[in-house]
């Protein structure tokens, strides 16, 4: 579908694009990857553990900016859009899981089809955050975040939520009881996108929602950037302090992990909002005098890379789905082996060859996104 982009927040598109490109990168290594491109096995956090929570935070920011256009009125068309998008995202997540089995000949895999994954987590968190946006008083956004995280922390502490043992961990036990072992992720004691983690996931999106409120209501770029920066600083400090009692853990989406990742994403967004002034329009670029000032402006990360990442940002979910389907197809038809072996013949080190493969895969998806961009096709899922 086509939509205009002239009113889009460039800094948010760039951050979204950087995040999606990062998701594709860390999901598509080949063989042995650098540790920083792998998820932490249990407690702790690697750079790889930042990409999905960044995207979930951005969902909250976008939710506020989008719904503010209708003044958060819970009309029938608005509710239908929310439900339709929730069902679509959840169904797409299931379809990707099914396709992974079906392409191997296991078409009737419904007895052991995994129910959860990235898109399903996004769908549920978006749905509950949208209901809050439409029916709750926005003065209580942060109160609700605190209540959700406190409730989830209590569940973790009383229910052995940090136990690396599915037989005693309450998060695993709830999923097993409701859905059965066959429908869950088997490479971790706890399904990392399981049902109970939705509690802290909703808090995650609501922090992004509050950030979107600051961006919308504050006057001037400096004031917007400062408000977003303040949120980031408070969340990072809070997440760090909380990690002493509730360690950072992506698998269970711990409260400290929510605060730390939301905080880091806020800080990066604040930087991008501030940098957006440099590339706001062509008149600004033309007005920069030649010499050191112009060279300094052209050397900023935002200026140099905004176009590249915006290609990913304006079709973020569509390119993520595309990357997941392409990855399945590449593995099934041996295309991954061909590309990796060609790269490995030039790059003898396994980890560097794996990184080169992942970057090549990102580039392939960029080409797809660039074609959509040039044709002004923006797919909204």
C-alpha positions as CSV (number, residue, x, y, z in Angstrom):
1,X,0.0,0.0,0.0
2,X,1.2,3.6,-0.6
3,X,1.4,6.2,2.0
4,X,3.2,9.5,2.2
5,X,6.3,9.8,4.3
6,X,6.7,13.6,4.5
7,X,5.2,13.7,8.0
8,X,7.1,10.7,9.3
9,X,9.7,11.3,12.1
10,X,13.0,10.7,10.3
11,X,14.9,9.9,13.5
12,X,12.4,7.2,14.4
13,X,12.5,5.7,10.9
14,X,16.3,5.6,11.1
15,X,16.3,4.0,14.5
16,X,13.7,1.5,13.4
17,X,15.7,0.7,10.3
18,X,18.9,0.3,12.3
19,X,17.1,-2.1,14.6
20,X,15.6,-4.2,11.9
21,X,18.9,-4.4,10.1
22,X,20.4,-5.5,13.4
23,X,17.7,-8.2,13.8
24,X,18.4,-9.6,10.4
25,X,22.1,-9.5,11.0
26,X,22.1,-11.4,14.3
27,X,19.5,-13.9,13.2
28,X,21.4,-15.0,10.1
29,X,25.0,-15.9,11.0
30,X,26.3,-19.1,9.6
31,X,28.0,-21.6,11.9
32,X,30.2,-20.1,14.5
33,X,29.5,-16.4,15.2
34,X,31.1,-13.8,17.4
35,X,29.8,-13.9,21.0
36,X,28.4,-10.4,20.6
37,X,26.2,-11.6,17.8
38,X,24.8,-14.4,19.9
39,X,22.1,-14.2,22.7
40,X,23.3,-14.6,26.3
41,X,22.6,-18.2,27.3
42,X,20.8,-17.1,30.5
43,X,21.6,-14.2,32.8
44,X,23.5,-11.3,31.2
45,X,23.2,-9.4,28.0
46,X,25.1,-9.1,24.7
47,X,24.6,-6.5,21.9
48,X,22.5,-9.2,20.2
49,X,20.0,-9.0,23.0
50,X,19.3,-5.3,22.2
51,X,17.7,-5.6,18.8
52,X,14.3,-7.1,19.6
53,X,13.6,-5.0,22.7
54,X,14.6,-1.9,20.7
55,X,12.0,-2.8,18.2
56,X,9.3,-3.4,20.9
57,X,10.1,0.0,22.4
58,X,9.7,1.6,18.9
59,X,6.3,-0.1,18.6
60,X,5.2,1.9,21.6
61,X,6.6,5.2,20.3
62,X,4.8,4.6,17.0
63,X,1.6,3.5,18.7
64,X,1.3,6.9,20.4
65,X,2.2,8.9,17.3
66,X,-0.3,7.0,15.2
67,X,-3.2,7.0,17.6
68,X,-2.7,10.6,18.5
69,X,-4.0,11.4,15.0
70,X,-7.5,10.3,16.1
71,X,-7.1,11.8,19.6
72,X,-7.2,8.2,21.1
73,X,-10.9,8.0,20.5
74,X,-12.0,4.3,20.8
75,X,-14.2,4.3,17.7
76,X,-15.3,1.1,15.9
77,X,-12.9,1.7,13.0
78,X,-10.0,2.2,15.3
79,X,-10.7,-0.9,17.3
80,X,-11.1,-3.0,14.1
81,X,-7.7,-1.7,13.0
82,X,-6.1,-2.8,16.3
83,X,-7.7,-6.2,16.2
84,X,-6.9,-6.7,12.5
85,X,-3.3,-5.8,13.0
86,X,-3.0,-8.0,16.1
87,X,-4.5,-11.0,14.3
88,X,-2.3,-10.3,11.2
89,X,0.9,-10.1,13.1
90,X,0.1,-13.2,15.2
91,X,-0.9,-15.2,12.0
92,X,2.2,-14.2,10.2
93,X,4.3,-15.4,13.1
94,X,2.5,-18.7,13.0
95,X,2.8,-18.9,9.2
96,X,6.6,-18.5,9.4
97,X,6.9,-21.2,12.0
98,X,4.7,-23.4,9.8
99,X,6.6,-22.7,6.6
100,X,9.8,-23.8,8.3
101,X,8.3,-27.3,8.8
102,X,6.3,-27.3,5.6
103,X,9.2,-26.7,3.2
104,X,10.8,-29.9,4.7
105,X,7.7,-31.9,3.9
106,X,6.1,-31.7,7.3
107,X,3.0,-29.8,6.1
108,X,0.7,-31.2,8.8
109,X,2.9,-30.1,11.6
110,X,0.1,-28.6,13.7
111,X,0.7,-31.1,16.5
112,X,4.2,-29.7,17.2
113,X,4.0,-26.2,15.7
114,X,5.6,-23.6,17.9
115,X,3.0,-21.1,18.9
116,X,5.3,-18.3,20.0
117,X,8.0,-16.1,18.2
118,X,8.9,-12.5,17.7
119,X,5.8,-11.4,15.8
120,X,3.5,-13.1,18.3
121,X,5.1,-11.2,21.1
122,X,4.8,-7.9,19.2
123,X,1.1,-8.7,18.4
124,X,0.1,-9.3,22.0
125,X,2.1,-6.4,23.4
126,X,0.7,-4.0,20.7
127,X,-2.8,-5.2,21.4
128,X,-2.8,-4.6,25.2
129,X,-0.8,-1.3,24.8
130,X,-3.4,-0.1,22.2
131,X,-6.2,-0.9,24.6
132,X,-4.5,1.1,27.3
133,X,-4.0,4.0,24.8
134,X,-7.7,4.0,23.9
135,X,-9.3,3.5,27.3
136,X,-6.9,4.5,30.1
137,X,-5.9,7.9,31.4
138,X,-2.4,8.6,30.0
139,X,-1.4,10.3,33.2
140,X,-0.9,6.8,34.6
141,X,1.4,5.4,31.9
142,X,4.4,5.3,34.2
143,X,2.3,4.1,37.1
144,X,1.1,1.2,35.0
145,X,4.6,0.4,33.9
146,X,5.7,0.2,37.5
147,X,2.7,-1.9,38.5
148,X,3.3,-4.4,35.6
149,X,7.1,-4.7,36.4
150,X,6.5,-5.0,40.1
151,X,3.9,-7.7,39.5
152,X,6.2,-9.6,37.1
153,X,9.1,-9.3,39.5
154,X,7.0,-10.8,42.3
155,X,6.0,-13.7,40.0
156,X,9.7,-14.3,39.1
157,X,10.8,-14.2,42.8
158,X,8.0,-16.4,44.1
159,X,7.8,-18.8,41.2
160,X,11.5,-19.6,40.6
161,X,11.5,-17.5,37.5
162,X,15.3,-17.4,37.3
163,X,15.6,-21.1,37.6
164,X,17.3,-22.6,34.5
165,X,15.1,-25.6,34.9
166,X,11.7,-25.9,33.1
167,X,10.4,-28.3,35.7
168,X,10.4,-25.7,38.4
169,X,10.3,-22.4,36.5
170,X,6.8,-20.9,36.7
171,X,7.1,-19.3,33.3
172,X,7.9,-22.6,31.6
173,X,5.3,-24.4,33.7
174,X,2.5,-22.0,32.7
175,X,3.4,-22.4,29.0
176,X,3.6,-26.2,29.3
177,X,0.3,-26.4,31.1
178,X,-1.6,-24.2,28.7
179,X,0.0,-25.2,25.4
180,X,2.0,-28.4,25.8
181,X,5.7,-29.0,25.4
182,X,5.5,-29.7,21.7
183,X,4.3,-26.1,20.9
184,X,7.2,-24.4,22.7
185,X,10.8,-23.4,22.0
186,X,13.1,-26.3,22.9
187,X,16.6,-24.7,22.9
188,X,16.0,-22.9,26.2
189,X,14.5,-23.8,29.6
190,X,11.9,-21.1,29.0
191,X,10.3,-20.1,25.7
192,X,11.8,-16.6,25.3
193,X,8.5,-15.3,23.7
194,X,6.2,-17.3,26.0
195,X,2.9,-16.1,27.5
196,X,4.0,-14.8,30.9
197,X,6.7,-12.6,29.5
198,X,4.0,-10.6,27.8
199,X,3.4,-8.9,31.2
200,X,6.8,-7.2,31.1
201,X,6.6,-6.9,27.3
202,X,3.5,-4.7,27.7
203,X,5.4,-2.5,30.2
204,X,8.2,-2.3,27.6
205,X,5.8,-1.0,24.9
206,X,4.2,1.4,27.4
207,X,7.6,3.0,28.1
208,X,7.9,3.5,24.3
209,X,4.4,4.9,24.4
210,X,5.4,7.4,27.1
211,X,8.4,8.4,25.0
212,X,6.1,9.0,22.0
213,X,4.0,11.2,24.2
214,X,7.0,13.4,25.0
215,X,8.0,13.6,21.3
216,X,4.5,14.7,20.4
217,X,3.8,17.1,23.2
218,X,7.1,18.8,23.7
219,X,8.0,22.0,21.7
220,X,11.2,22.2,19.8
221,X,13.8,19.6,18.9
222,X,16.0,20.3,22.0
223,X,13.1,19.9,24.4
224,X,12.0,16.6,22.7
225,X,15.5,15.2,22.8
226,X,16.0,16.2,26.4
227,X,12.8,14.5,27.5
228,X,13.7,11.3,25.7
229,X,17.3,11.5,27.0
230,X,16.0,11.9,30.6
231,X,13.8,8.8,30.2
232,X,16.8,6.9,28.9
233,X,19.1,8.0,31.7
234,X,16.6,7.1,34.4
235,X,15.8,3.7,32.8
236,X,19.5,2.7,32.4
237,X,20.4,3.6,36.0
238,X,17.2,1.9,37.2
239,X,17.9,-1.2,35.2
240,X,21.5,-1.4,36.4
241,X,20.5,-1.0,40.1
242,X,17.6,-3.5,39.7
243,X,19.9,-6.1,38.1
244,X,21.6,-6.7,41.4
245,X,18.4,-8.4,42.7
246,X,16.8,-9.3,39.4
247,X,19.6,-9.9,36.8
248,X,19.3,-9.0,33.2
249,X,17.8,-11.9,31.3
250,X,16.3,-11.8,27.8
251,X,14.9,-15.3,28.1
252,X,12.5,-14.3,30.8
253,X,12.3,-10.6,29.8
254,X,13.2,-9.6,33.3
255,X,12.2,-6.1,34.7
256,X,15.9,-5.0,34.8
257,X,16.2,-6.1,31.1
258,X,13.1,-4.0,30.2
259,X,14.5,-0.9,31.9
260,X,18.0,-1.3,30.6
261,X,17.1,-1.9,27.0
262,X,14.4,0.8,26.9
263,X,16.9,3.2,28.4
264,X,19.5,2.5,25.8
265,X,17.0,2.8,23.0
266,X,15.8,6.1,24.4
267,X,19.3,7.4,24.6
268,X,19.9,6.5,21.0
269,X,16.6,8.0,19.9
270,X,17.5,11.2,21.7
271,X,20.7,11.4,19.8
272,X,19.0,10.8,16.5
273,X,16.3,13.4,17.3
274,X,19.0,15.9,17.9
275,X,20.9,14.9,14.8
276,X,17.7,15.1,12.7
277,X,18.2,18.9,12.6
278,X,21.3,18.4,10.4
279,X,19.3,16.6,7.7
280,X,15.9,18.1,8.2
281,X,15.7,19.5,4.7
282,X,17.8,20.3,1.7
283,X,17.8,24.0,2.5
284,X,19.6,23.3,5.7
285,X,22.3,21.3,4.0
286,X,22.7,24.0,1.3
287,X,23.0,26.7,3.9
288,X,26.0,25.0,5.6
289,X,29.1,27.0,4.6
290,X,32.0,25.2,3.0
291,X,34.9,24.2,5.2
292,X,35.1,22.5,8.6
293,X,31.4,23.0,9.6
294,X,30.2,21.3,6.5
295,X,32.7,18.5,6.8
296,X,31.6,18.0,10.4
297,X,28.0,17.8,9.5
298,X,28.6,15.4,6.7
299,X,30.6,13.2,9.0
300,X,27.8,12.5,11.5
301,X,26.5,9.0,11.7
302,X,23.0,10.1,11.1
303,X,23.8,12.1,8.0
304,X,25.9,9.4,6.5
305,X,23.6,6.5,7.2
306,X,20.1,7.9,7.4
307,X,19.1,6.9,3.9
308,X,20.5,3.4,4.2
309,X,18.6,2.6,7.5
310,X,15.5,4.5,6.4
311,X,15.0,1.9,3.6
312,X,14.7,-0.7,6.4
313,X,12.7,1.6,8.7
314,X,9.8,2.5,6.4
315,X,9.1,-1.2,5.6
316,X,10.4,-2.6,8.9
317,X,8.0,-5.5,9.6
318,X,7.6,-6.4,6.0
319,X,11.4,-6.7,5.5
320,X,11.7,-8.7,8.8
321,X,9.1,-11.2,7.5
322,X,10.8,-11.3,4.2
323,X,14.2,-12.0,5.9
324,X,12.7,-14.9,7.9
325,X,11.2,-16.5,4.8
326,X,14.3,-16.0,2.7
327,X,16.4,-17.5,5.5
328,X,14.2,-20.7,5.4
329,X,14.4,-20.9,1.6
330,X,18.2,-20.3,1.5
331,X,18.8,-23.1,4.0
332,X,16.4,-25.5,2.3
333,X,17.8,-25.1,-1.2
334,X,21.4,-24.9,-0.1
335,X,21.9,-21.3,-1.2
336,X,23.3,-20.5,2.3
337,X,26.0,-23.1,1.8
338,X,26.9,-21.7,-1.6
339,X,27.2,-18.2,-0.3
340,X,29.1,-19.1,2.8
341,X,31.5,-21.4,1.1
342,X,32.3,-18.7,-1.4
343,X,33.0,-16.2,1.3
344,X,34.9,-18.8,3.4
345,X,37.2,-19.4,0.4
346,X,38.3,-15.8,0.6
347,X,37.9,-15.3,4.4
348,X,39.6,-18.3,6.2
349,X,38.5,-17.4,9.7
350,X,35.1,-19.0,10.6
351,X,33.7,-16.2,12.7
352,X,34.6,-13.5,10.2
353,X,33.2,-15.6,7.4
354,X,30.0,-16.0,9.4
355,X,29.8,-12.2,9.9
356,X,30.4,-11.7,6.1
357,X,27.6,-14.1,5.4
358,X,25.2,-12.2,7.8
359,X,26.2,-8.9,6.2
360,X,25.6,-10.3,2.7
361,X,22.1,-11.4,3.8
362,X,21.4,-8.0,5.2
363,X,22.5,-6.5,1.9
364,X,20.1,-8.8,0.0
365,X,17.2,-7.6,2.1
366,X,18.4,-4.0,1.6
367,X,18.1,-4.4,-2.2
368,X,14.5,-5.6,-1.7
369,X,13.7,-2.7,0.6
370,X,15.4,-0.3,-1.8
371,X,13.2,-1.4,-4.7
372,X,10.1,-0.9,-2.5
373,X,11.5,2.5,-1.5
374,X,12.2,3.7,-5.0
375,X,8.7,2.7,-6.1
376,X,7.2,4.4,-3.0
377,X,5.7,1.2,-1.8
378,X,5.3,1.2,2.0
379,X,3.8,-2.0,3.4
380,X,2.1,-1.5,6.8
381,X,1.6,-4.7,8.8
